[in-house]
Amino acid sequence: MSDIITMQVIQNSLVSIANEMGIAMMRSAYSTIFNEIHDFSCGILAADGSLVGEGLHLIQHMGGLEHSTKGMLDYFRREGLEINEGDIIFHNHPYISGTHVPEINVYAPLFIDGELLFIPAIRAHHQDVGGSMLGSTYMHATEVFQEGLLIPPIKVVDRGVLRKDILNMIVAASRTPKHFRGDLNAQIAGCRVGQQRLLHLVKKYGLRTVRDSIALMFDYGERLLRSAIGSIPEGTYRADAYADDDGVDGKPVRIAVTVSKTPENDLIVDFTGSAPQAKGPINIPWSGLCSAVYAGVFFMTLPDVKSNTGCYRPIRIIAPEGTVVNPRPPAPVIIMNDTFQRIHDAIIRALVPARPEKAYAGSIASTMTDFAGGIHPETGEYYIAPLYYSRLSGWGGHHCKDGKNTTTPPVGGSALRNTPMEVLERRFPLRVVQYSMRPNSGGPGKFRGGVGGTFEVIPLGHDITVTQQFQSVRCPPRGVDGGMAGRPSAAVITSCQNEERRLPPMLSGFTVKSGESYRLMYSGGGGWGDPFLREPQHVLQDVVEGLVGLEEARRDYGVIIDPRRLAVDVAATTAYRADPSNRPEPAPWPVLDV
């Protein structure tokens, strides 16, 4: 038997176990992408694949572990295969797991008294699993087969015995096999920590109490979300969002969403009207779409919810097959996380009229994932450096405050961390020459969009190959209620002769030569409200802090500042703002001439 207090204790214990799995993974992994950036998520699943506990890791994996686990279980049933005590199972196939190829799911089924009860699982983004391009991130892929080694659900450990031939085959696909093997072993270790802690939990409370608590937890999660949805006025809300391009056609890709609130406090999220599935890898499989919808709905209703199967019951998703949000195989999907961000952005934009106090203006819609690699000039070995600097993004302005400066995107980066400069320079033959805020990048508004940042790196003594996943170049974050768009992102190579070459949003396999610099300039968030209504003293503070220039203060906000005294000229500001001809024209959107 269980009660609400015991249920809460066990629910928090399950979350704690998932978090401890992540600590074990992070501390034993070989690669920067795990021990510094933390690009992985951990969860506890029931025997039927239902999510019972999820760690505080990546929001874009919310619900994804449930779909991938159920896909794995269905595969084993369909193929007539058994899951036994002591098994460890791998898989990464996008049309089973719902994620992209570099993210490998590792499962450690837990049996108690001969019965399968729990499945601790870790999903981790490995820095290279083969494919056409380093980092397994081919921006111009037209089939999923080009994106890396596809692993259907397979036992790598069978009844406690390592199948070394299978592990060797998987590791051989990578450009960095030593790190890949170490990282896979770290995933296994993290899952085994989950097994040990679950055994302790069941021993402490008893199997019946744990089971009853999980059933109660599901019902409680459903009630919580329905109650939160109840604060949304009944009706239908619409919005859209655009990806810069699909990596092949070079044209913006539309994602349309209609959110309907029913009398029963269900939310129907319908993507009818979205673009057909793309030739390039901007597509997102069904499971990834579900994760994006859960993240957007929870953000606008119950942002601190402890995610489990029960929380998903009030959400119904409609997505026509053959569209960018529900593609048919073998459509490529490597850049699905950027589409995830656009889906989240569209849901928030749709619900602005219903819940303005929860919403924010447009934010950068990309995890900004770059990989640089080459032959290390000292060791002679191939290396891959993950240039994850998503925490240089600007959030959109809020209805009552400015957006955050140089931070992670609202969802896509979530728990991702930037690689410390010292770590990047110590582990790889690269030098960081700039890591700073980007002035004038936040969208003007009564509440300004957060400013983005600039990251610049040069290779030392060798040429590097780079693959670049970069959004908000053609379609920068939009403003709300009269606010203006954030300044578009940009990527530039500067030659040894100081000549600059601007790069398109998504590009794979380009070379940065020794002595050249590679500079990434991140978009700021969109503004909220009329910028001419921003408090002049707030504009002055932005100028003092270097976030807005003197000329931009006048042009975008109508605030005249004396440059010698750094003080607002109140009379001149009042007169300037009173003249309608002084109001700036919104920048064209989308920006197509890049």
Backbone torsions as a table, in degrees:
resi	resn	phi	psi	omega
1	MET	NA	157.9	179.1
2	SER	-144.3	164.6	174.9
3	ASP	-138.1	177.6	-172.8
4	ILE	-63.2	-35.1	-179.0
5	ILE	-72.3	-45.9	177.2
6	THR	-61.0	-40.4	178.0
7	MET	-57.9	-45.0	-179.6
8	GLN	-64.2	-39.7	178.7
9	VAL	-62.4	-45.4	-179.1
10	ILE	-70.7	-37.5	176.9
11	GLN	-60.4	-46.8	179.0
12	ASN	-66.8	-31.3	175.9
13	SER	-65.3	-41.0	178.9
14	LEU	-64.1	-42.1	176.5
15	VAL	-63.1	-41.6	179.3
16	SER	-63.2	-39.3	177.6
17	ILE	-62.4	-44.9	178.6
18	ALA	-61.1	-39.5	178.1
19	ASN	-66.0	-39.1	179.1
20	GLU	-67.1	-35.1	173.3
21	MET	-57.2	-42.1	179.3
22	GLY	-65.5	-37.4	178.0
23	ILE	-63.6	-43.2	177.9
24	ALA	-62.5	-41.3	178.1
25	MET	-62.0	-48.8	-176.4
26	MET	-63.1	-41.4	-174.5
27	ARG	-78.0	-19.9	-178.3
28	SER	-106.7	-6.5	-178.7
29	ALA	-73.2	154.0	179.7
30	TYR	-86.9	-34.5	-164.2
31	SER	-94.6	149.2	176.9
32	THR	-56.8	-34.2	-176.4
33	ILE	-61.5	-22.1	178.6
34	PHE	-106.4	-49.6	-173.5
35	ASN	-80.3	-9.4	174.5
36	GLU	-119.8	-46.8	-172.4
37	ILE	-85.4	-29.7	177.2
38	HIS	66.2	47.1	179.9
39	ASP	-88.7	70.9	177.8
40	PHE	-160.6	164.8	176.9
41	SER	-141.6	151.9	-177.4
42	CYS	-127.3	146.5	178.8
43	GLY	-154.5	164.8	175.5
44	ILE	-116.9	125.7	179.4
45	LEU	-113.8	149.6	172.4
46	ALA	-77.0	173.8	-176.4
47	ALA	-61.3	-25.8	178.8
48	ASP	-92.2	5.2	179.1
49	GLY	92.9	-2.0	178.8
50	SER	-68.2	138.3	-179.3
51	LEU	-77.2	124.3	179.0
52	VAL	-111.2	-21.0	178.6
53	GLY	-161.4	138.3	-177.0
54	GLU	-134.7	136.0	-179.6
55	GLY	-74.0	169.7	-179.7
56	LEU	-86.0	70.1	-175.5
57	HIS	-117.6	-120.5	-171.2
58	LEU	-92.7	127.0	-179.2
59	ILE	-64.5	-32.0	-177.7
60	GLN	-69.1	-7.9	174.7
61	HIS	-97.6	1.8	-178.5
62	MET	-58.9	117.7	-178.6
63	GLY	83.9	-20.6	-177.4
64	GLY	-65.2	-36.3	179.2
65	LEU	-63.3	-35.5	178.1
66	GLU	-64.4	-47.9	-179.2
67	HIS	-62.7	-43.2	-177.5
68	SER	-68.5	-36.5	179.2
69	THR	-67.5	-43.6	177.1
70	LYS	-63.9	-35.5	175.8
71	GLY	-63.9	-40.1	177.6
72	MET	-64.3	-45.6	-179.7
73	LEU	-63.9	-40.8	177.6
74	ASP	-62.5	-39.9	180.0
75	TYR	-61.6	-46.1	-179.6
76	PHE	-63.2	-40.5	177.9
77	ARG	-64.6	-44.6	-177.6
78	ARG	-63.0	-36.9	-178.1
79	GLU	-88.9	0.3	179.4
80	GLY	70.7	29.9	-178.4
81	LEU	-101.5	149.6	-179.5
82	GLU	-104.5	148.7	170.2
83	ILE	-104.5	127.1	-174.6
84	ASN	-120.8	163.1	177.1
85	GLU	-61.3	133.8	-179.4
86	GLY	93.5	-2.8	179.8
87	ASP	-75.7	148.1	166.4
88	ILE	-126.7	127.2	-173.0
89	ILE	-117.6	135.3	175.3
90	PHE	-111.1	150.2	159.7
91	HIS	-171.1	155.3	-179.0
92	ASN	-143.9	9.4	-173.0
93	HIS	-65.5	121.2	-175.0
94	PRO	-57.2	-31.8	-176.9
95	TYR	-90.8	10.0	166.9
96	ILE	-118.0	-45.2	-175.2
97	SER	-87.8	-24.5	-178.9
98	GLY	78.8	13.6	177.8
99	THR	-122.9	-176.5	178.8
100	HIS	-92.6	167.7	-165.4
101	VAL	-59.7	-40.4	-178.0
102	PRO	-65.1	-15.6	-178.4
103	GLU	-89.9	109.0	-178.3
104	ILE	-99.5	130.1	175.4
105	ASN	-92.4	131.6	176.4
106	VAL	-120.4	129.5	-176.7
107	TYR	-121.0	141.1	177.0
108	ALA	-127.6	82.2	-177.5
109	PRO	-55.2	134.7	-177.8
110	LEU	-111.0	121.0	177.8
111	PHE	-105.4	138.6	173.1
112	ILE	-128.0	121.3	-176.8
113	ASP	55.5	39.4	175.5
114	GLY	80.6	2.4	-177.8
115	GLU	-113.4	132.8	174.9
116	LEU	-70.6	121.6	-177.0
117	LEU	-117.7	-42.4	-176.2
118	PHE	-137.1	158.9	175.6
119	ILE	-133.9	92.7	170.5
120	PRO	-63.5	138.2	-176.0
121	ALA	-143.1	146.2	174.7
122	ILE	-130.8	128.4	171.9
123	ARG	-106.0	125.2	-174.3
124	ALA	-137.2	138.1	-179.0
125	HIS	-90.4	101.0	-178.7
126	HIS	-78.1	148.0	-171.2
127	GLN	-74.0	-18.7	174.7
128	ASP	-163.0	123.4	176.6
129	VAL	-124.2	31.4	-179.8
130	GLY	89.2	-160.7	-178.4
131	GLY	96.7	-176.0	-171.5
132	SER	-72.7	-19.4	-171.1
133	MET	-140.2	148.8	178.4
134	LEU	-57.0	147.3	-175.4
135	GLY	75.9	4.4	-177.3
136	SER	50.1	38.5	-176.3
137	THR	-130.2	80.3	-177.6
138	TYR	-95.9	105.7	-172.7
139	MET	-69.4	-14.0	-176.5
140	HIS	-114.8	19.5	179.5
141	ALA	-62.9	144.1	175.5
142	THR	-117.4	-5.7	174.4
143	GLU	-141.7	149.6	-179.7
144	VAL	-63.7	-23.8	-178.2
145	PHE	-65.8	-21.1	-179.8
146	GLN	-81.3	-6.2	-168.6
147	GLU	-95.9	-3.4	178.3
148	GLY	139.5	-178.9	-179.0
149	LEU	-68.3	123.2	177.1
150	LEU	-90.5	123.0	-177.2
151	ILE	-115.6	108.0	171.9
152	PRO	-70.5	166.1	179.2
153	PRO	-53.5	123.0	-175.1
154	ILE	-146.0	143.0	177.2
155	LYS	-80.4	119.7	173.7
156	VAL	-95.0	-26.7	169.2
157	VAL	-122.2	124.2	-176.5
158	ASP	-116.0	112.3	-178.4
159	ARG	53.0	39.2	176.8
160	GLY	89.5	-2.6	-178.1
161	VAL	-108.9	123.2	179.1
162	LEU	-65.7	128.6	173.5
163	ARG	-90.5	85.7	-171.3
164	LYS	-61.8	-33.4	180.0
165	ASP	-64.6	-39.0	178.7
166	ILE	-67.1	-46.6	179.5
167	LEU	-61.0	-42.4	179.3
168	ASN	-62.2	-38.8	179.3
169	MET	-63.9	-41.6	179.6
170	ILE	-66.3	-46.0	-177.1
171	VAL	-64.9	-32.9	-176.9
172	ALA	-63.9	-18.9	-179.5
173	ALA	-74.1	-17.9	-171.5
174	SER	-87.8	148.3	173.6
175	ARG	-74.6	-18.1	179.6
176	THR	-127.5	71.1	-170.4
177	PRO	-64.7	-34.9	-178.9
178	LYS	-61.7	-47.8	179.4
179	HIS	-67.0	-39.4	-178.9
180	PHE	-60.5	-46.2	-180.0
181	ARG	-62.9	-45.2	179.4
182	GLY	-61.4	-38.8	-179.4
183	ASP	-70.4	-38.1	176.3
184	LEU	-64.1	-40.3	176.5
185	ASN	-63.5	-34.6	177.4
186	ALA	-65.6	-38.1	175.8
187	GLN	-62.4	-44.8	178.4
188	ILE	-60.4	-43.9	-179.6
189	ALA	-61.3	-42.1	178.4
190	GLY	-61.8	-41.8	178.6
191	CYS	-64.9	-36.4	179.5
192	ARG	-69.4	-32.4	172.0
193	VAL	-60.3	-42.6	177.3
194	GLY	-59.2	-42.4	177.9
195	GLN	-59.6	-46.1	-177.7
196	GLN	-62.1	-44.3	-177.9
197	ARG	-69.5	-33.8	177.3
198	LEU	-67.6	-40.2	175.7
199	LEU	-58.6	-42.8	178.6
200	HIS	-63.9	-40.4	-179.9
201	LEU	-62.2	-45.4	-179.6
202	VAL	-66.3	-39.5	178.5
203	LYS	-63.9	-36.6	-176.2
204	LYS	-73.2	-43.5	-172.7
205	TYR	-105.9	-17.7	-176.1
206	GLY	92.6	143.7	-174.4
207	LEU	-64.2	-40.6	-178.0
208	ARG	-63.6	-42.8	-179.9
209	THR	-63.7	-40.9	179.2
210	VAL	-64.0	-45.0	179.9
211	ARG	-63.3	-45.8	-179.9
212	ASP	-63.0	-36.9	179.5
213	SER	-66.3	-38.6	179.3
214	ILE	-66.2	-43.0	177.4
215	ALA	-61.7	-42.7	177.7
216	LEU	-64.9	-37.0	179.7
217	MET	-63.4	-41.5	177.9
218	PHE	-62.1	-47.1	-179.6
219	ASP	-64.3	-39.8	179.9
220	TYR	-65.3	-42.6	177.6
221	GLY	-61.2	-40.3	177.7
222	GLU	-63.2	-45.3	-179.6
223	ARG	-62.7	-41.4	179.4
224	LEU	-59.1	-47.4	-176.4
225	LEU	-69.8	-40.2	178.4
226	ARG	-61.6	-38.7	178.3
227	SER	-63.3	-42.2	179.7
228	ALA	-67.9	-39.3	177.2
229	ILE	-63.0	-29.5	179.6
230	GLY	-59.7	-20.8	178.6
231	SER	-78.0	-9.0	177.3
232	ILE	-88.0	126.2	178.2
233	PRO	-59.8	140.8	179.7
234	GLU	-61.6	136.5	-178.9
235	GLY	157.1	-168.8	-178.1
236	THR	-125.0	134.7	-175.4
237	TYR	-129.4	137.3	-174.6
238	ARG	-129.3	150.3	174.1
239	ALA	-165.2	173.0	173.3
240	ASP	-143.6	168.2	176.0
241	ALA	-147.5	160.7	-175.5
242	TYR	-132.8	132.7	166.8
243	ALA	-82.5	147.9	-176.9
244	ASP	-56.1	-49.7	174.0
245	ASP	-167.9	176.2	-175.4
246	ASP	-98.6	4.4	-179.0
247	GLY	90.5	-9.8	-178.5
248	VAL	-124.1	-55.6	-175.6
249	ASP	-81.2	-23.7	179.3
250	GLY	73.5	22.2	-179.6
251	LYS	-120.7	148.6	176.5
252	PRO	-57.6	145.3	-177.8
253	VAL	-115.9	121.8	-174.3
254	ARG	-86.3	137.2	170.9
255	ILE	-120.6	115.3	-178.4
256	ALA	-105.7	139.8	179.9
257	VAL	-137.5	138.9	171.6
258	THR	-123.2	122.6	-179.4
259	VAL	-110.1	122.3	-178.5
260	SER	-119.3	129.5	176.5
261	LYS	-97.3	127.9	-178.6
262	THR	-98.8	164.0	177.5
263	PRO	-61.1	-23.3	-179.6
264	GLU	-86.8	8.7	-177.8
265	ASN	63.9	36.5	164.8
266	ASP	-91.9	154.4	169.4
267	LEU	-116.8	123.4	175.3
268	ILE	-102.1	120.0	-177.5
269	VAL	-112.1	110.6	-169.5
270	ASP	-115.9	126.5	-177.8
271	PHE	-105.5	18.3	174.6
272	THR	-59.1	132.8	-176.3
273	GLY	103.4	-7.2	175.8
274	SER	-72.2	160.7	-176.7
275	ALA	-62.3	151.2	171.9
276	PRO	-58.5	159.4	-179.9
277	GLN	-55.0	140.7	-172.3
278	ALA	-83.7	155.8	173.2
279	LYS	-67.6	-37.3	-178.8
280	GLY	-90.6	-177.3	-165.9
281	PRO	-88.5	31.2	178.0
282	ILE	-85.5	-5.2	-178.3
283	ASN	-64.9	153.2	176.9
284	ILE	-128.7	125.2	179.9
285	PRO	-68.8	167.9	-173.8
286	TRP	-54.3	-47.6	-177.6
287	SER	-61.8	-41.2	176.9
288	GLY	-64.6	-37.6	175.9
289	LEU	-59.9	-44.6	179.6
290	CYS	-59.6	-43.1	178.6
291	SER	-60.3	-42.3	-180.0
292	ALA	-63.6	-41.7	179.4
293	VAL	-65.7	-46.1	178.4
294	TYR	-56.4	-45.0	-178.0
295	ALA	-62.4	-43.9	-179.6
296	GLY	-66.2	-43.5	-179.6
297	VAL	-66.2	-45.7	-179.3
298	PHE	-63.2	-39.1	179.5
299	PHE	-58.1	-38.8	-175.5
300	MET	-90.4	-5.3	-177.2
301	THR	-128.3	-52.6	-171.4
302	LEU	-143.3	70.3	-170.5
303	PRO	-65.3	-21.9	-178.6
304	ASP	-100.3	19.8	-178.0
305	VAL	-66.2	144.8	170.0
306	LYS	-88.9	108.9	-169.8
307	SER	-66.7	132.6	171.3
308	ASN	-157.0	175.4	-176.1
309	THR	-54.1	-39.0	-177.5
310	GLY	-61.3	-33.5	-178.5
311	CYS	-66.3	-21.6	-175.4
312	TYR	-86.4	-14.1	-173.2
313	ARG	-59.5	-37.9	-178.0
314	PRO	-78.4	-0.2	-174.9
315	ILE	-106.7	123.4	177.7
316	ARG	-116.3	132.2	-172.8
317	ILE	-118.8	132.4	175.8
318	ILE	-121.0	124.5	179.2
319	ALA	-147.4	109.7	-179.3
320	PRO	-56.8	134.7	177.7
321	GLU	-65.1	145.3	-179.7
322	GLY	88.2	12.0	176.1
323	THR	-106.6	172.3	-178.2
324	VAL	-63.3	-21.5	-179.7
325	VAL	-100.7	3.9	175.9
326	ASN	-161.8	68.4	-171.7
327	PRO	-77.8	160.2	172.1
328	ARG	-93.0	142.8	175.4
329	PRO	-66.2	150.5	8.2
330	PRO	-99.3	42.0	-179.6
331	ALA	-56.3	138.4	-179.5
332	PRO	-73.8	151.7	-172.2
333	VAL	-140.4	12.2	-169.3
334	ILE	-60.2	-27.1	-176.8
335	ILE	-101.7	25.4	-177.1
336	MET	-59.1	-28.8	-178.2
337	ASN	-65.3	-30.1	176.0
338	ASP	-71.2	-35.5	174.6
339	THR	-66.8	-36.9	173.7
340	PHE	-53.0	-46.3	-178.7
341	GLN	-63.5	-40.5	-179.9
342	ARG	-66.3	-38.2	177.7
343	ILE	-62.5	-47.1	178.1
344	HIS	-58.1	-45.3	-179.3
345	ASP	-62.0	-41.1	-178.8
346	ALA	-66.6	-40.0	179.3
347	ILE	-64.0	-44.4	179.2
348	ILE	-63.4	-43.4	-179.5
349	ARG	-62.7	-38.6	179.3
350	ALA	-64.3	-36.5	-173.8
351	LEU	-92.7	5.8	176.7
352	VAL	-54.9	-46.7	179.8
353	PRO	-62.7	-28.4	-176.7
354	ALA	-86.0	-38.8	-176.3
355	ARG	-136.8	65.3	-177.1
356	PRO	-61.9	-27.9	-178.4
357	GLU	-70.2	-17.0	179.2
358	LYS	-96.9	-19.1	-168.9
359	ALA	-89.6	172.2	172.4
360	TYR	-147.1	162.6	177.6
361	ALA	-70.5	177.9	-176.1
362	GLY	-57.4	142.3	175.8
363	SER	-124.1	166.5	-178.3
364	ILE	-56.9	133.4	-172.2
365	ALA	-110.0	61.7	-180.0
366	SER	-163.0	148.1	170.7
367	THR	-81.5	-4.4	175.0
368	MET	51.4	54.0	-174.9
369	THR	-93.5	114.3	174.9
370	ASP	-119.0	146.9	171.9
371	PHE	-126.1	135.8	174.3
372	ALA	-121.8	140.8	-178.2
373	GLY	-156.2	170.0	179.5
374	GLY	168.4	-166.6	177.6
375	ILE	-91.8	121.5	-178.8
376	HIS	-63.7	124.0	-175.1
377	PRO	-64.9	-18.6	-179.7
378	GLU	-96.8	-40.1	-176.1
379	THR	-95.6	-21.9	-175.6
380	GLY	76.0	6.9	-179.8
381	GLU	-99.3	153.6	177.4
382	TYR	-73.3	138.0	176.6
383	TYR	-133.6	158.2	173.8
384	ILE	-133.0	123.8	178.9
385	ALA	-104.7	117.9	175.9
386	PRO	-78.2	115.2	179.4
387	LEU	-95.6	68.0	179.7
388	TYR	-87.5	108.0	176.8
389	TYR	-132.0	46.8	-179.8
390	SER	-66.1	-18.2	179.9
391	ARG	-80.8	18.6	172.6
392	LEU	-107.6	20.2	-177.8
393	SER	-92.7	155.7	174.9
394	GLY	-104.5	132.8	175.3
395	TRP	-79.5	156.2	174.1
396	GLY	-69.8	154.2	176.0
397	GLY	-64.7	154.3	-179.6
398	HIS	-102.7	170.5	-178.2
399	HIS	-70.4	-12.7	-178.7
400	CYS	-137.6	6.5	179.2
401	LYS	-160.1	163.2	179.6
402	ASP	-70.8	158.6	174.2
403	GLY	-72.9	158.8	178.6
404	LYS	-71.3	143.3	177.9
405	ASN	-91.0	144.8	170.8
406	THR	35.7	67.7	178.9
407	THR	-137.1	-176.6	179.5
408	THR	-70.5	151.0	172.0
409	PRO	-57.1	154.6	-174.7
410	PRO	-53.5	-36.4	-179.4
411	VAL	-127.8	-46.7	-168.9
412	GLY	-60.1	-36.2	178.2
413	GLY	-88.0	-34.5	179.9
414	SER	32.9	-102.5	-174.9
415	ALA	-87.3	1.7	178.5
416	LEU	-63.8	143.8	177.5
417	ARG	-113.6	151.7	171.4
418	ASN	-74.4	147.1	174.0
419	THR	-71.4	123.4	176.7
420	PRO	-57.1	142.7	-178.5
421	MET	-56.5	-40.7	-177.3
422	GLU	-64.0	-37.5	178.8
423	VAL	-68.7	-45.7	-179.7
424	LEU	-58.3	-46.3	-177.1
425	GLU	-73.9	-27.5	-179.7
426	ARG	-76.9	-37.6	-173.6
427	ARG	-90.2	-23.1	-173.8
428	PHE	-131.1	152.8	-179.4
429	PRO	-79.9	64.0	-178.3
430	LEU	-134.2	153.9	174.8
431	ARG	-128.9	130.2	177.0
432	VAL	-87.4	124.0	-178.0
433	VAL	-109.0	-11.8	176.8
434	GLN	-154.8	136.2	178.4
435	TYR	-154.1	93.4	-165.8
436	SER	-152.3	168.6	171.5
437	MET	-72.1	153.9	-178.4
438	ARG	-110.0	102.3	-177.0
439	PRO	-58.8	147.8	174.4
440	ASN	65.4	18.6	180.0
441	SER	-91.6	-21.4	178.4
442	GLY	-73.3	136.4	-179.8
443	GLY	-63.9	128.9	178.0
444	PRO	-62.2	142.1	178.3
445	GLY	-173.6	170.5	172.2
446	LYS	-55.2	-37.0	170.1
447	PHE	-120.3	111.9	-170.7
448	ARG	-67.1	145.5	170.1
449	GLY	-68.4	147.8	177.2
450	GLY	-63.9	146.7	179.2
451	VAL	-81.0	149.6	174.2
452	GLY	-87.6	-169.9	-177.7
453	GLY	-130.4	178.2	177.9
454	THR	-128.3	133.4	177.2
455	PHE	-127.4	130.4	-177.9
456	GLU	-137.1	134.8	-175.8
457	VAL	-138.1	151.0	174.7
458	ILE	-128.5	142.3	175.0
459	PRO	-78.9	146.7	-177.0
460	LEU	-107.6	112.9	171.9
461	GLY	71.5	16.6	179.0
462	HIS	-167.2	164.2	174.4
463	ASP	-89.2	150.6	177.3
464	ILE	-123.0	152.2	172.1
465	THR	-102.3	135.7	-174.7
466	VAL	-127.2	141.5	168.9
467	THR	-122.0	133.9	-165.7
468	GLN	-125.2	122.7	174.8
469	GLN	-112.7	104.0	-168.3
470	PHE	-140.8	122.5	-178.5
471	GLN	-119.9	-177.1	-178.3
472	SER	63.2	31.1	173.7
473	VAL	-93.1	-55.9	177.4
474	ARG	-84.7	-30.6	-176.0
475	CYS	-123.1	75.3	-178.0
476	PRO	-67.2	162.7	-178.2
477	PRO	-58.1	127.2	-175.8
478	ARG	-83.5	153.9	175.4
479	GLY	-85.2	172.5	-179.7
480	VAL	-131.4	141.4	172.9
481	ASP	56.3	44.9	177.8
482	GLY	93.7	-6.2	175.1
483	GLY	-72.3	158.0	-176.1
484	MET	-102.8	160.9	-178.0
485	ALA	-67.8	153.0	172.5
486	GLY	-69.7	160.7	178.9
487	ARG	-68.7	134.4	-176.6
488	PRO	-60.8	152.4	171.6
489	SER	-68.1	162.7	177.9
490	ALA	-156.6	149.7	175.7
491	ALA	-131.4	134.1	-171.9
492	VAL	-139.5	137.6	167.7
493	ILE	-104.5	129.3	177.1
494	THR	-109.5	121.6	-176.0
495	SER	-76.1	172.9	177.0
496	CYS	-64.4	-21.1	177.1
497	GLN	-91.7	11.5	178.0
498	ASN	66.2	27.0	175.4
499	GLU	-94.8	134.0	-175.9
500	GLU	-100.3	139.1	176.2
501	ARG	-125.8	118.2	-178.2
502	ARG	-82.9	140.0	-175.2
503	LEU	-108.0	150.8	175.2
504	PRO	-71.3	168.9	-174.5
505	PRO	-58.6	-42.6	-176.7
506	MET	-125.9	127.5	-173.5
507	LEU	-154.8	137.5	179.8
508	SER	-124.2	143.0	170.3
509	GLY	76.8	21.6	177.7
510	PHE	-88.8	158.1	-173.7
511	THR	-106.3	134.8	167.9
512	VAL	-111.8	116.8	-174.0
513	LYS	-80.4	159.5	176.6
514	SER	-56.1	127.9	-178.6
515	GLY	94.9	-20.2	174.6
516	GLU	-80.3	160.8	177.0
517	SER	-116.8	149.1	178.0
518	TYR	-119.7	116.2	-172.5
519	ARG	-119.8	128.7	177.8
520	LEU	-112.3	126.1	179.7
521	MET	-117.9	117.6	-169.5
522	TYR	-91.9	142.7	-179.8
523	SER	-65.5	148.1	168.2
524	GLY	-89.4	170.1	179.7
525	GLY	-79.6	162.5	176.5
526	GLY	-72.7	155.1	178.5
527	GLY	-86.7	159.9	178.2
528	TRP	-120.5	119.7	176.9
529	GLY	88.3	165.8	-177.5
530	ASP	-61.8	119.4	-179.2
531	PRO	-62.8	-23.7	178.7
532	PHE	-74.8	-4.9	175.2
533	LEU	-100.2	2.4	178.1
534	ARG	-69.5	138.8	179.1
535	GLU	-58.7	125.3	-179.2
536	PRO	-54.6	-35.9	179.7
537	GLN	-66.7	-29.8	176.7
538	HIS	-70.6	-38.2	176.0
539	VAL	-64.0	-43.3	177.8
540	LEU	-58.2	-43.4	179.2
541	GLN	-62.5	-38.0	176.3
542	ASP	-61.2	-40.4	179.7
543	VAL	-66.3	-44.6	-179.6
544	VAL	-60.8	-37.7	-177.8
545	GLU	-84.2	-2.2	177.5
546	GLY	80.9	15.2	-179.7
547	LEU	-87.0	-26.3	-179.6
548	VAL	-136.0	139.0	178.3
549	GLY	-83.8	164.5	179.8
550	LEU	-59.9	-45.6	-178.7
551	GLU	-66.1	-39.5	179.4
552	GLU	-68.0	-32.8	176.5
553	ALA	-60.6	-40.6	179.4
554	ARG	-73.2	-50.3	-173.0
555	ARG	-67.8	-45.6	-172.5
556	ASP	-90.1	-28.7	-174.5
557	TYR	-117.8	-8.2	-178.7
558	GLY	66.9	28.7	-178.4
559	VAL	-109.8	121.8	-179.7
560	ILE	-96.6	121.8	-176.9
561	ILE	-118.4	130.4	175.9
562	ASP	-72.5	115.8	-174.2
563	PRO	-69.1	-24.4	-178.8
564	ARG	-80.0	-41.9	-177.7
565	ARG	-94.0	-9.8	-173.1
566	LEU	46.6	57.7	179.4
567	ALA	-136.4	149.8	178.5
568	VAL	-74.6	130.4	171.2
569	ASP	-85.9	97.8	-171.3
570	VAL	-62.6	-45.0	-177.8
571	ALA	-64.3	-46.4	-179.2
572	ALA	-64.9	-37.7	179.4
573	THR	-65.2	-44.5	180.0
574	THR	-61.0	-44.1	-179.5
575	ALA	-66.5	-42.0	-178.2
576	TYR	-64.5	-43.2	-178.4
577	ARG	-70.3	-25.3	-178.3
578	ALA	-74.3	-17.7	-177.8
579	ASP	-91.6	110.8	-176.8
580	PRO	-59.1	-26.9	-177.8
581	SER	-69.3	-13.6	-179.6
582	ASN	-85.0	-8.8	-178.6
583	ARG	-69.7	133.7	-177.2
584	PRO	-71.6	147.2	174.0
585	GLU	-78.4	134.1	177.0
586	PRO	-58.9	142.5	177.6
587	ALA	-65.4	149.1	178.5
588	PRO	-60.0	142.1	-179.7
589	TRP	-142.9	127.6	-3.3
590	PRO	-73.8	165.3	178.9
591	VAL	-91.3	108.7	-172.3
592	LEU	-97.5	-18.9	-174.3
593	ASP	-93.0	63.0	176.3
594	VAL	-123.6	NA	NA
